[in-house]
Amino acid sequence: MAQSLADLTSAGARRTLRFFPESSQAEREELRATARELLDTHGEKVLTGLRPAERVMWYLASEGRAEDLVEVVRGQRRDPGGFHVTGARRPRLVLPGLRSLALPDRITALERPDLKMTAQLTSVEWRGDDLVWGGYAFVANLPRPSGRVGRFAVLKNAKTGRLIKLRLRRTDNEQATVASKQALHCYDRTGFEVVVSARRLRELAGRGAGQWFLHIGIPGPGGIHTARVRQRDAGTAGHNQVRHLADGTRLVVGFTKNAVSITVQQPPVEVESCTVADGELVLVARARSGAEVPTAVSVVEGDVEGDTEFESPLTPLSSSSGSSGSSGSADAFRRYRAVFSLDRLTANDPSGIKSRPFKVALKGADGQDREALLAEDFTTGRYALARGRELSVHRDERGRLMLATRPVRPVVDAMTVTAAGELLIEGTYPGEAAAKKKVVLRHGTRMEEKELPVELADGRFTVRIDPEAAPQVSGPELPLCPGRWYLFFRAVDAWDKSRDVPVTLRPEQVGELPLGFSGPQRVGGQPRAFTVDRREFDRIFIEPERMLGPDEHGAYRQRILREEYFQQQRELPLRDAVLYLSLGGKQCSDSPRSVHEELVRRGVEVEHIWIQDAGLPEMPPEAGVVGWGSRAFYEALARSRYVVVNTAIGDWFVTRPGQKVVQTWHGTPLKKIGADLLGSPKSNPAYIASLPHSYRQFDFVVSPNAYTTEIMSRAYCIEGDMFESGYPRNDVFYAPDREERAARVRERLGLPEGKKVVLYAPTWREDQRHASKLYKLDLRIDLAAAQAELGGDHVLLFRKHPKVHGSVPGAGRGFVWDVTRYPDIADLYLVADVLITDYSSALFDFAHSDKPMLFFTYDLEHYRDTLRGLYFDFTTRAPGPLLETSEQLVKAVRDVDAVEAEYKEKYAQFKRDFCEPGDGLATARVVDRMLAGGPHAAGSTDG
């Protein structure tokens, strides 16, 4: 494949193009020379492999058209890959807002690869004997089909290419617009419903064995665009289904290589049963009259030393022992059986949590293996083995026999919803396997965990789930946030999740899903919708509905809300309301919380509204709550008289006349920030260029000390006022009721009396990410060793950074307490006797407490010299020891009194440098200034 121009250029040149509006004249000239030289050397063929908009950018760079390139790059930032298409026969690209941009035809011409088609399945259902597929299909940047021919659907035979036309009905499907990730186009009208009638299915069966793929065709510029429809990763649109017809044909409605297909099978032999009795595994197969009968059954175990094969001949069953069907009536089948010794099959069965699968095949007289396909009335089962193991006689989604030895698993066989909106999940968990187990509900991407109560009796379990009040391992009951939540059983004394046992669904009941239900009534809102569905055939999960409605979700609708709805709301009168935003809606915490509490204490007559993100953190019961990105969010932001935030809102936001917007920020900088990162690998010139506009929207920016004032003014390009009041969040250290507040926190967390409390609050590492791009938990403390040394008289509160996702080993065992979801770290400061941190700004806040600090800086050189950079020499100014190993850290905790004495002078100097003002009056100063000159100022008679 020919290299594109982007492949031939350096990373530096590509970075200059990405940040061209912020680049220097020298960088622009260098980019122009590079692009021109490559085009002259390799010809314009190096442009053909680029995406259309990228092709335009490199062409403009090579021509030195800087002003035009600036506009194109900015447009692509707003909507990456978005453009309009003109020309029915010879399609051309037109960039939004740049119709007058002069470009040669060879640059704007669009070929078939430039117009990528998406065809996605979203549902599969049976209406009587008719098969119905639902989904959406669109060509990127072509939201509406063109031409006289409408959309169409066909089944295409994988071998012969023969086509069968199907009925297609166009539907609305807002998932298409969301999935496009574009802000420019709306693809709602690209939904489809395709019906394969019972007659068509019989026709397919009549054509004999084969495979047929579903294709969608869309007319558009340049001709007809077609694509195979793709499967989802879960639910009915992500799993195969087997349909048995009266003539013995099996239709596998499902997927091959991720594409939707119907596979027609006409098996002469099927497995009717597979059971265990008297120490033997007995398999019964049935053959149709006249069919060639396999000679044997092969069971192959795969292990590290090679395949171990067990084989048993298929012998006829006498007419008295099996010449009738399961109902007892005579039928046209001949039956055969194979018998295996259970002791031989399980002789090498491992212990513990490892599963040991077997491949089952029917061997023909020619020695060839054939799939062990299951009869329609086949029933799965499981049979007890020694040491908490079982033999699973299972089926996969394509209706094939699966055998495995494994730890005894909990299997769901009943799911009901109570009148109160709770979900009851019941099933079997036989033997002693369920003893001393608890149930854990774990989020699939956030790794957040809930511990659920479980009833165990007579080999059965019952789990009751209130999705609006699920208990944490440590902390408050909270609603399930959007995403998939999976069920596991875990030993009560387990250290981590490594030996968790997944909860699965009985195969005969997969057809009962999806199960939709409404949760409990919420205070101030309607019940949320929840769905129970499955992945990997039988792994069930619970999924709450997303927080945003159909008219709010996705890049396109967010753009409409910002550009239209938000602007309309700005024309309406201001409301006497205060809107609070803490850490992007992740918490009700920090200085915004302190301002809220002060306004309530003063009795200021305003409405209080908190912004909440999709993580659904705990919010004050007396306040209104709006979801980030919702219509209510935009309305509150446009009309609230006061807005108090500690993070950015967005570069689209502009303060309206009469509105006060206060930026309290959220830390004293040790690691470099903003424009001070310019030139480093982590810098983002576009973000830095947006800072002056963003900070012009704030009436004033709160600073905790003179050190921060100087750095923030420069690094965040702040042109307005910095208010050096101290952080309102740190008033908690001086509050007269701090001891009573600490006692309430201890009681809420259930902390044991008489034990020292160690709080561990590290920052995140930008170079530690999951495949999902979320930040990993970079855990370097040996928590097991720490518990062995400190567990008798200490507890460790583990507070992950809000950006970090990962489970904490040992949580819930009495020493480690995962307090990540506790609403406000300020409460945790009050109960902590010692703080362990690293480069987090928590160290500047905790210094107000006069309590000792330890710094676990195992990666200091990498973090300081490569990752972020620090503002001062931490090795000489830190108010506590810098520790490199877990052993050193544990020893320092044990000897913390000696450490405190050793660092007394450094600690005092640190407070003088970074903790002034520190008098407990910061909140009052901020509130006074926010209300000054307005209708709620002290002594005001307005409003």
N, C-alpha and C positions, 0 to 999 in steps of 0.2 A: 504493500500500500504506500502510495506517495506521501511524503511528509508535507505537512502544512507549514505555512509561514510561522505560526506560533511554535511548532515543534523545533524549528531551526533557530529561533531566537533565544537569548539568554533569559534567565529568571529575572535579571535586572530590567531588561527591556519590557518583559511582560508586566512587571510591577509598575513601570512608568506608564504603560498604556492604561492599566487598571486605575491608577491615580493621576491620570493626565491633567484634570482640572487643577490639581494641587502641585503639579510638577514645576520645576524651575525651567528657565529658558534653555539652559545647557542640557538638561535631561531631554527636553523636547527636540532639540537639534540632534542629539545623539540617537534618539528613537527614529527620527526622520531618516537619518543617514543609514541606519541599520536596515530599516524596512526597504528603502530604495535600493540598497546594495543587493539584498536578498531577491527582490523582484527582478532586478537586472540580471542577476546570476542564474536564477532558476525559472524565471518566467512567471506569468500570472497563474500557472497551474497550482502554485503553492497557496493560492487563496481559496481554491475550490474545496478543500477539506475543512474549511472553517464554517462555523455557524453563520447565518446570514448577517446578523448585526456585527459580529466580530469581523467578518469580511469587510464590511463598510469601514470599521474603525482602522484596520490595518491599511486599507487603501488611503484613507484620509491622512494617516500618519505618514505614509510614503510620499504624499503630495504636499506635505507641510501645511495642511489646512487646519491650523490649530484651533481657531474659533469654532469651526464646524465640529471638530473632534470633541471639544469640550462639551458641546450640547448633546452630542450622541452618547458620550460616556455617562453624562448625568441622566439622560433618558433611560439608559439601560440599568442604571442603579435603581431607578424607580420601578422598572418592570423588566427584569432580566429576560432576554430572548423575545420580548414582545414587539410585534410590528403589525402593520396592516398589509393586506395583499390586494393588488389591483391587476386587472387583465385576466380574461376568462381563458384564452388559449395560451397566452404567453405570460404567465404570472410574474409580477414584479413586486419587490419589497418597497414599502413606504414606511418610514419611521414616524411614530406618533409625534405630532407637533412640529415635524420637519418636512412637510410636504414640498416645500420649495427648495429643499436641499438638492443641489445639482450633482447627480452621480451618473456615470456611464452605464448603459444597459448591461454590460458584461458583469458589473458589480451587483446590480439590483436583481438580475435574473434569478428566478427561483426554480431549482430542479426538484425532482421527486424527493430526494433525501432531505431537502431543506424543509419540507412540509411533513413533519413526522406525525404519524397517526397513533392514537391511543384507543384501544378497545378493551374495556374492562368489565368483567362479570361482577355483579353485586348480589345476585340472588338466584336460587334454583328452587322451584316448587313444582308439585304435581297438582293439577286441577282435574280430578277424576283420573283418566288415563292419559291426559295430555301433559306433556313436559313444557314448562314455561321458564325461559331464561330471562333475567332482567339485568340491565347494566347501562353503560354509556359508551359512546364512541365519538371521537372528534379528531379533526386534523388541527394541529397546533396553529394558532393564529387565523383559523377559519371557523369562527363560531357558528356560522350558518352554511348549509350546503348550497351549492349553486347549480344551475342547469335545470333541464326539464326532468331528468331522471331522479327519482327519490332515493332515499337510503334503502338498502336491501340487505338481506341475510341469506346465506347459502350454507349448506353442508357440502364439504369437499372431501372426496375419498382420498385417503393418503397414498394409495397405490395407483389408482387409475386416473385420478383427477376429475372423475365424474362429479357433476354438481346437482344438488337437489335444492330448489328454491323454497324458502320458508316464509311464513307470514311474519312481518315486522310492523310493529306499531310504535310510533314515536311517543315518548313520554317526557315529562319533566324530571330531571335528576340533578339536584344542586350539588351532589357529590362530584360531578364532572368539573364544575367551576373551581371547587376547592382543590381537586386533584391536579388541576392544571398549574397551580401555584402562580398563576399570572394575575396581575392587577388590571390588565388592559381589557380583556375580553370576558364575556359571560357565555358559558357553555351549557346553561341549564337545559336548553331545548335539545340536547344531544342524547337524552336517555332513550333506551329502547326496551321493548318487550318482544321476545321472539317465541312463538308457539310452535312446538313440534307435535302435531296431532297424533292421536292413537293410530290413525290410518297410516301416517308417515312412519311411525315407529314400526308398525307391522311390515311396511314396505322395506324398511332397512333390514329387518330380520329376514325377509324373503330373499334379499340379495346375497345372503350368506355372510360368513365371518369377514370382518374388515373393520377399518377405523375411519371415522368421519370427523373432520374438524369444522368448527363453526367459524365462519368468516363474516365480517360486516363490510359492506361497500358504501362509500360516501362520494358523491359527485363533487367535484371542485375544480378550481383553475388547473388546467393542464391535464384533466382527465379524471378517471375514477381512481380513488384511493381505497385500497383494501387491506385488511389486517386480520390475523387470527385473534380471537377474543381470549384474554388472559384471565387466569384464576386469581382469587383473593388468597390470603394466607390463613383464613379462618372461616368457620360457619359453613353453611350449605354451598356457598360459592367458592369454598376452598377444599372440599372433600368429594371424593368419588361416591357415587351411589349405584347400587346394583338393583336392576329391575328385572324380575323374572316374568317371561311371557308364557302363555298357555302351551305353546308348542315346544317348550324346553329351551328356547333361546334366552340368553342372558344379555341384557344391555347394561354396560358399564357407562353411566353418564358421569363424566368427570373430566379428567385432565391428563394430558400427555405432554411432557416437557413444558409444563406451565401453560399449555393452551387447552381451551375447552374442546372436548371431543365426545363422541359416542362410539364405544367399541362394541361391536356385535360378536358375541361368542356363542357357539353351539357345542357345548361340551358333551361328549358321549358318556363321560363318567363324572360323577360328583361325589363329594364326601357327605354322607348323610349324618354321621355321628362320630364322636371321638370322646370316649369316656374312660374312667379309671375304675377298676374293680379287682379286688383280690390280688393287688400288687401288679396288675397288668394294665397297659394302655391299649385299649381296643378301638381300632378304627374300622368303621363300616362304610364301604363305598357302594354306590349303586350305578349300574350300567343300563343304558337303554337297549331295548331288544335289537339285536343285530350289531351292536357296537363292539369294536375291538376292546377287549378288557386288558388293562395293565396287568403285568405279572407280579409286581411287588410294590411296596411302599418304602421309600427311602427317607430317613430322618438324619439330617446332617448337622452336627454341632461344629461351629467354628471356634477355634481357639488359637493361641499364639504359636502352637507347635504344629498346626496343620488341621485338616478337617477330619473329624471322627464321624464315621458313617455307621448308622444302624439300619439294617434292612430286614423286612419281613415279607414273606410271600403273601399274595392275596389269594385266599382260598374261598371257594363258594360256600355260602350259607345254605343249609338244607331248607327245603320248602317249609318245613315246620318251624324254622327258627328265623324266618325273615323274608318270606315271599310276599308279604303285604306291606303296605305303606305304614306310616306312623299312626294313621287312623285305624289301622287294622283291616282295611278293605284291600282286596287284591288290586295290583297295579301292574304296569308293563315293565317293571324293573327287575333285573337280576342283581343280587346282593353278594358282596364279598367282604371278607374281613382280614385285617392284618393285626397281629398281636406283638407287643413289645414288652419286655421286662422293665418295670419301672425302676428296679434297682440298677439295671445296666444303664438306663438313660440318665440316671441322676448320680452315678457313681462319682463323677468328678465335679459335682455341683459346688460352686464356691460358697463361702459364707458371706455375711454382710449384705451390702446394698446392691451388689453387682447383679445384673440380669444376664441370663445365659440363653440366648435365642437358638432355635433349631429351624432349619429349612426343611419343609416337608414337600416331597414330590412323588408323583405316581410314575413308576418305571414301565415303559412299554416293552414289548418283545424285542424291539430293535435296540433296546438299551438307552433310549432317549428319555430324559425327564420331562414330565408334563406337570403343569400347575395343579395343586390340590384345591380345586374350586369347590365351594360349599353349596349344598342344596339350600333351597329357600327356607326350609324349616329347621336348619341346623341351629343348635343351641350351644352357646359357649359355656365354659365351666372352669373351675379352679379346684385344685386338690392339694391337701396339706402334705407337706414333706417335713423333715426334721429341721431343727434349729431355726424356726421362724421363717421357713421358706415354703414356696408353693409351686406347683406346676400349673401354668396358665394355658388353657385350651381356648385360643382366641381367634379372632378374625380380623383381617385388615379391611380398609375401606373399599378394596376391589373384590371383596368376597373370597379371599384365599385363607386357607388354614394356617394359623400361626401357633407355634408351641414355644414356650419359654419357661425356664425356672427362674424364680425371682423372689425377693422378700415379699412376704404377705402384704398385699396392698388393700387400702380402703377403696371400695367400689360403690359408687352411688347408684341407687336403684329407685329413688323417689325424690322429687323436688316439688314443693308446694309453697304458696305465698299466703301468709295470714291476712286477716282483714286489716291489720295495722300496717301492712306493707313490709313485714319481715319475711326473709327467705328462709325456709326450712330445707336443709339438705340431709337426707338420710341414706344409709347404706350399710353394707356388711364390712366388718373388719374382724375376721374370726381368730380364734386361738388367743395366745398371749401377746400377739403383735401389738394390740392396741393399749396394752398396759403401760402406765406411766408415759403416756403420750399427750401432747397438746396439739391444737390446730393453729396453724399460721396461715394468714392470708397475705400474699406478697404481690406487690405491684411489679408488672413485667419489665418496666424500664427504670422506674425510680428506685426500685429495690426496697421501698418502704414496706414495713411489715406491721400487721395487726395480729394480736393474739385473741382468738375467739373461744368462748366457752363451748365445751363439747360434753355430751352425755354418752356414756359407754355402758352397754348392758347386753348380755347374752349374745355377744358377737356382732352387735350392731352399734352404729353411732348416729347421733343426731347433732347437727350444727345449726344454730339459730343466728342469722346475720341481720343486724339492723344496719342497713347501708348508710344511714345518716348519723350513726353514733357507734362507730366501730372502735373498740378499745385498743389503745397503743400499748406497746411493751412498757413504756414509761411515758407518762404524760396524759393529756386529756383525751376523751373520746372525740373522734373527729369523723366527718363524713368521708366516704370513699371518693377520692378525686377521679376524674376521667382517666381512662386507660384500662388495661386488663389486669384483673386481680385473680391470682391462681391459689388454689388450696393445697396445703401440705399437712401431713402429720409429722411431728418432731418429738423426739424424746425430751422429757422435761428437763433432763440434765445435759442435753446436747450443748456443745460449745458454740457451734455455728450451723450453717445450713447444709453442710456437705453430706449429711446422712438423712436429709429430709426425704419423706416418702410421698410422692405425688398422689393426689386424689383423682381417680379416673371414673368414667361413666361406663356402666354396663353396656356392652356393644348393642344389645337388642334395643336399647333406648335412645340411641343417637338420633333417631328420627323425631324425638320429642323436642329437639332443639331447632331453632332458638326459642327460648322461653322469655317472653317480655313481661315486665310487671312494673307497677308504680310503687315507689318507696313510701315511707311514712310521710305524713304531712309535715312540712317545714314551717318554722316560725317566719311569718312574713312572706311566704312564697308558696308556689304550687309544688305538689310532689314531683320528684324527678323520676324519669324513666330509667329502668335498668334492663339489661339483657344478660341471660345466661347462655353461653355458646361454647364452642369447642375449637381446639387446635389439635394437630397431630392425631386426628381421628377421635380420641376419647379423653383428652385433657380438657376439663371444663374450666371456664373462667367467668367471672362476673364483670360486666362492663357498664359503668354509668354513662348516661348520655353526656355528650359534650356540653360545656357550659354556655356556649354561644348558640343562638338560634339559627335557622336556615338563612335569615336575612342579615346575619352578622358574621358568619364563618367564612374564612378564607381571604386571600389577598385582594380579590376583586371587591368583595363587599366591605372590607375594611377601608378600601380607597373611597368607595361611595359614601360611607359613613363620615369619613374625614372631610371629603371635599363638598358634600352636600348637607348631610344631616347636622354635622357639627356647626357648619356655617349658619344654617337656619336657626339653630338653637342660640347662637351668639346674638341674634337679633331680638331675642326675647329678654324680658327684664331679669336682672340678677336676683337670685334667691338668697335669703339670709341663711346660708349653709356654709359649712366648712368641709372640704373634701380632703381626705388623707390618703397618702400613698407611701408605703414603707417597703423598700426593696422590691419594687415592681409589683407589689401586691402579694408578695410571698408571706408577709407577716403583719400582725398588728403589734408594732414594736417601735423601739428606738425613739428618737426625738418627736416624730409625729404623735406617738402615743402620749408622750409627756405633755405636749401642747393640748391634746384632746382632754386629758385629765385636768389640766389647769383651767381650761374653759368651763368644764363641768363644775369644778370647785367654785369658780367665781359666779356661776349661775348665768353666764352669758346666753342670751336667748337666740340660739342658732341651732339649725339642724346639723347633725353630725353624720357624715357619710364616709365609709371606708371602701377603698378599692381592693378587690380580692382576685387573685389569679387562680388558674385552674387547679392549683394544689390544695385549694379550699382550707386555708389556715383558719384558726379560731379568731373570731371577731367579737367586739363588744356587743352584748345582747341589746343594749339600749340604742345602738347606732344603726343607720341604714347601711346596706351593703350593695355594691354594684360590681359586676364582673368586668375584669379588664377586657376592653374591646367591645363591650355590649353597647346597645343603644343608650341604656341608662348611664353607662360610663361617659359617653360623649355628651349626653345632656347635662350630667352633673359637672363635668369639666368646663362646659361652656357657660353654665349659669351660676355656679357657686361663687359667692362673694369672696371667699377665702379658699386658697388651695395650699396645703402644707405637704411637701414631698421631701424625701431624702435621696432620691435618684432622679435621673432624667425622665422627662415625659415623652419627648419625641420632637424632632426638628420641624414637624408640621405644626406644632402648637404655638399659638400667639396669644399673649395675654390681652384681654379686652379692657377697655376703659372702665374704671371703677372696681376692677378685680385686683385682689392682693394675692400674689403667689410667692410663697416663702420656701426657699431651698435650705433645709437644715443640714444636708449632706450626712455622711455616715462613717467618718473615720479620720484619724490623724495619719497622714501619709508617712510610712516608712519605706514602702516599695514605690518606685517611680510611677507617675500617673500622667495622663493627658499629653500635652505638647512636650513634656520632658522625656517622653519615649521616642520622639521623632528621631529617625535615623536608626533605630533599633529594629530587629526582625519583628517585634511585637507591635510596632506602631501602625496606626491606621490613619494616613494623612487625610482621608475624607472625613473621618470622625473628628479629627483635630480641627479641620477647617470649619466644621459645623458648630464648634464650641462657642464662638462669640455670639451667634444668633441664639443658641439655646440658653445661654446665661443672661441675655438681654430680657428674657421673659420673666425673670425673678425680680421682685421688688428689692429683696436683699438676700444675701447668702450668709448663713450662719457659720462662724468659725469658732473652734474650741480654744485657740491660743494664737499667739503672735507668729509662732513658727508655721502653723498651717495657713494663716492669712497670706503670708508671703509666697508660699509654694502654690496654693490654689489660685491666687490671683494670676500668677504667671502660667501655670500648667493648664488651667481651664480658660485662659484668655478672658477673665472676668473684667468687664469694663465698669460695672456698677458697684454698688456698696457691698463690702464685706462687713458683717456685724460680729465683732469679736466679743460675743456674749458668753462663751462657753457652750458646750453641748447640753441642751435640755435633758438628754438621756442620762447624763451623769449627775443630775441633781439627786438621784436615788441614793447616792453614797452619803449625802448630807441630810436626808429627810429625817425628821424626828421620829417617824414611825417605822424606820427601816428594820428594826429588830422584829416588830410585829409582822411586818410584811415578809421577812425571811421565814418566820415561823409558819406562816400560811403556805409559803412555797414548799417548805419541807413536808408539811402535812399533805399537800396536794400530790407531791411526788411519792410520798410514802417512804421517805428516807429514814433509815434506822437511827435511833437516838444513840448518842455517844460515839459515833464514828466521824472521823475527819472527812470532809468533802473536798475532792480534787476535781477541778473542772478542766477538761482538755478541749480547747477551741482552736484548732489549726485553720490556716487559710487553704485555698485550693492551689493546685499546680496546673498551669496552663498547658503543660506538655503531657498530662496524664488524663487520657480520655478513653471512654468506652467506644465501641463501634458505633453506638448511637450518637456520638459526639458529646454526650454528657460527661462531666468531669468525674474521674474515678476517685475512690477513697484510697489515698496513698498511705496505708497504715504501716508504720515502722515500729510501733510499740509492741513488744511481746506481752500481750494482755494476759495470757495464761501464767507467765512468770510473774507479772505484776500482781495478779490475784494471789498467787502462792505466797508472795512476800508481804503484801499489804492488805489482803482481804480481811484479815481479822479485825482491823481497826480503821479501815478506810473504805470509801466508795469512790468510784470514778464516774463522773458525769461526762459523757462523750457528746460534744456538740459539733456536728459536721457543719461546714460552711454551706449556706443555702444553695450554692451551685454544685455541690458534690452529691453524688448518688452511689450508694453501696451499703450493704448491711454491715452492722458492727458485731464482730464475733464476741460471744460471751454475754451479750445483753440479756438481761432477765435472769441471770444466775446469781444475783445478789451483790456482785462487785461492780460490774459495768452496767451503767444506765444510759441508754441511748435517749438523749433529751433534745435531739435535733428538731423535733416538731413542737417542743415547748414554745409558747408564743413569743417570749421576750427574753433574751439573754441577760438583760439587766436583773431580772429576778434570780437568775442562776449565780450572778456575781455576788448577790447578797448572801447566799447559802454556802458559797465556796470558801474554803479555808486556804486553798492554794490554786493558782492558775498555771496551767501548762499551755503554752502557745508557741508560735514560731515567729512569723513576720506579720501576723494579723494585727490590725489596729486595735484589737481587744486589749493589747498590752497597755495602750495609752489610757483607755477607760479604767481598767482595773487598778491602775496606779493610784487612782483617787481613793481606793479602799485601804491603802497602807498594808495590804496583805501580801505575802510573798509570791513571787513569780519565778517559773522555771521555763527555759526556752529550749525546745527540742528542735535544734537546727541541724539535722543530719545532712542536709543538702545545701549548706550555706554558700559554699563557693559556686556551685551551679546556679543557685537562685540569684545570687548577687551579681555574678559575672556574666551569666548567659541568659537567664530567663527574664528577670525583671529589672534588676539594679536597685540599689538602696540609696537613700538620701544622705545617710551619715554612717560612720563606722560603727556598726552595731556591736562589734567585738569589744569596743572600749566604753560604750555608753549604756549598754543593756543593764537594767536594774536587777539582774539575776544571772545565774550561770547559763552559758551556752553549752548544751549537751549533745553529743553526737550519737550515742548508743542507747538502746533501751535499758541496758544494765545501769549505765550512769544515771539515767532518768529515775529509775526506781530507787536507787541509792539516795539520790537527792531528795526525793519525796520523803523517804524514811528519816533523813537528816535535815529536814527543812528548817528546823530552828537554828542550826548552825549556819545554814545557807543564808537565812534572813539576817543574822548578825553580821556575816561577812559582807553582805551587800547593802548594809544600812546606809552608808554615805552615798553610794551610787544611786540608791533608790531616792534619797532625799534630793539629790541634784536633778534626777530625772523628773521629779514632780515639779521642781522649780522651772524646768525648761518647758514642760508640756502640760501641766495641770493647772495653769492659771489663765483665766479666773476659775476658781474652784470653791465657790461659796454656797452652792445650792440654790442660787437665784437665777440661773440661766433661763429657765422656762418662763419665769415672770418677765424677764427682760424681753424675750422673743415675743411673747404674747402682747406685751404693752406696745411694742413697736408695730406688730401686725395690725392691731386695732386702732392705732393712732390715726386721727384725722377722719375716721369713718364713723358710721352710725352706732358702733358698739364700743367706741372709746369711752374710757372712764369719764363720767360727767356729761356725756353726750345726751342730748334730748331728741336727736333725730331717730326716725324709725321706731 
